[in-house]
């Protein structure tokens, strides 16, 4: 069985007075798509693959009052 590599990246910033916080992330940078699991069900042999999530990008902004 061949191995798979998935890279993630996280970046965070906090203001000097801790009033503002921003962070960003990228999950699965290379957008690797492969099956994580396969279930075999019943005598008819039905394959139900679970595919690893594609590249995902997110940003959070927080402010304290």
C-alpha positions in Angstrom: 0.0 0.0 0.0 1.4 3.4 -1.0 1.5 6.3 1.5 0.0 9.7 1.0 1.3 13.1 2.2 -1.0 16.0 3.1 0.4 19.4 3.9 -1.3 22.1 6.0 -0.3 25.7 6.6 -1.4 28.0 9.5 -0.6 31.7 10.0 -1.8 33.8 13.0 -1.3 37.5 14.0 -2.1 39.2 17.2 -2.0 43.0 17.7 0.3 44.4 20.4 -2.6 45.3 22.7 -4.2 41.8 22.1 -7.4 43.5 20.8 -7.2 42.2 17.3 -6.5 38.6 16.2 -6.3 37.3 12.6 -5.5 33.8 11.5 -5.6 32.0 8.2 -5.2 28.3 7.2 -4.8 26.2 4.1 -5.6 22.5 4.5 -4.3 19.9 2.0 -2.2 22.5 0.1 -1.5 20.3 -2.9 -5.2 19.3 -3.1 -4.3 15.6 -3.0 -7.4 13.5 -3.6 -7.4 9.8 -2.6 -9.6 7.3 -0.9 -9.3 7.2 2.9 -11.5 4.2 3.4 -13.5 1.7 1.4 -16.4 -0.3 2.9 -17.5 -3.6 1.3 -21.2 -4.3 2.0 -23.2 -7.5 1.5 -22.9 -10.3 -1.0 -23.4 -7.9 -4.0 -20.1 -6.2 -3.1 -20.9 -2.5 -2.9 -17.9 -0.1 -2.5 -18.5 3.1 -0.6 -15.3 5.2 -0.8 -14.5 8.1 1.5 -12.5 10.7 -0.4 -10.0 13.0 1.4 -11.1 16.6 1.4 -9.7 18.9 -1.4 -7.8 22.1 -0.7 -9.6 24.2 1.9 -8.8 27.9 2.7 -10.1 29.7 5.8 -9.7 33.1 7.5 -10.8 34.2 11.0 -10.9 37.8 12.3 -11.5 38.5 16.0 -11.9 41.8 17.9 -12.1 42.3 21.7 -14.2 45.2 23.0 
